[in-house]
Structures are given as structure tokens and as C-alpha cells.
């Protein structure tokens, strides 16, 4: 399939494949950050239900270290804030990659004389 492509089209196709891999990586990172954010928000909600005098521990590597309520709340709030920023950043990156992918796909289709169907995204004619 790719053997008969002009060198410029072959290069664009390789760029498309690289962008597709990048999009998958960004999507996986975003999913992971969203999961961590959800867990941190849940922990923060649970913290609201705990009496401030309750003895608490937090994980530090392989150890559990005693911590107080205010420190635990502050740490979780900071974690939530950081993860919200990370998710927003990854969403923007995901959008940029998708836009680059669509633009590159259009360029490639233009090079190939509008031969749709080859990229798998267009309607298939039989």
C-alpha cells in the first residue's frame, strides 16, 4: 500500500502515524490524571467527614507517617489543584494534536488527489 507513494506523501503518512501515537499517549496521560484527580477529590470529601482530632496517617513511600488534619487537608487541596491544572493542560495538548492530525490528513489527501477511503476515515466505496 505505501510502496507506491511519492516521498512527500510517505513522509506525511509517517508524521500522521507519529501524531496518532502522540495522541494515544496524551489520552492515556489524561485518563491517568483524571483518575488521580477523582481519587484526591474523594479523599478530600472523606476528610470533611472526619473529626479534626482523629489520628491520621499518610503514605510516604513504604511508610505510614502520622499527620494532622490541617496538613492532610492542605496536601489534598494542593494535589487537587495541581491535578486540575494537569488535566486542563493535557486537554489543550490533546486538542492541538487532534488539530494537527486533521490538518496533516487533509494535506496528505490533497497530495494524493483527494483519494479518500485510503485513510480509513472517509466513506468506503465498493
N, C-alpha and C positions, 0 to 999 in steps of 0.2 A: 504494500500500500504506500509506504513512504519512499520507496526506492526511486520512483519517477518524479518526485517533487523537485522544483528548482531549489537551489541552495538557500535563497532568501526565505522561501516558504518553509523549508526544512528547519531553518533557524527559528522562525516564528512558532512553528509547531513545538520545538523543544522549549521555547520560552513559555508557551501555553502549559506544557506539562510541568515545568518548574513552578509556575504560578498555581497550578492545581495542587501540587504538593504543599506549597506555602499556605494555601487556603485551608487545606486539611489540618496542617499544624496549628494555624491560628484558631481554627474552630475547636480543636482539642484543648488548646490552652484556655480558651474562653470557657469551655464546658467545665474544666477543672476549677477555674477561678470562680465560676458561678456556684459550683458545688461547695467550695470553701466558704464563699460568702453566705450561702444559705446556712451552713453549719455554724458559722460565727454569729449570725443573726439569731439562730435558735438558742445558742448558748447565752447570748445577751438577754433574750426574753426569759430564759430559765433563771438567770441571775436576778431578775426583777422579783421572782417568786421566793427567793431565798432570804432569810433573815440576815441582816448585816453582821451579826455576831457569830454566824456559822463558820466553823473552821473549814477552810477550803485549801485545795492543793491544785497546783498546775504542773503540767508536764514540762520538764526541762531535759531534753534528750531521753535518757533511760530512767531518769529520776522523777519522783513526785516531790515538789517543794511546796511547803506551806506558804500561803499568800493571804492577804487580807482582801476584804470585799472591794474597797476602793481601787486597789491596784488591779484586781481582776477585772472590774468594770472598765477601768481606763484602758487596759490592754485590749479587751474585746472591742471597745468602741474604736480604738485606733486601727485594729485589724479590719473591722467592718469598713471604715473609711478608706483604708488602703486598697481593700479588695474591690470596693465600688469604683474607685479610680481605675484600677487594673481592668475591670470588666469593660468600663467605658472606653478605655484605650484600645482594648482588643476588638471591641465592636467597630471602632473607627478604622482600625487596621484591616479588619475583615471586609468592610465596605470598600476601602481603597483597593484591596486585592481583587475583589469581585469586579470593580470598575475597570481595572487594568486587564483582567481576564476578558471581559466583554469587548473592550477596545481592541485588544490583540486578536481576538477571534474574528472581529469584523475585518481587520487588516488582512488576516490570512485568507478569509473568504474572498476579499477583494482581489488578492493576488491570484487566487485560483479561479477567477472569473465567476464568482458567486456560486460555486459548486456547493450548494447546501447538502445536507444529509451526511457528508463526509465527517463532519464534526460530531454527529450524533445528536445535536441539539435541534436541528430543523426537522420539518416534516419528512417522513420517509415516503419516497415514491417507488412503487413496484411495478 
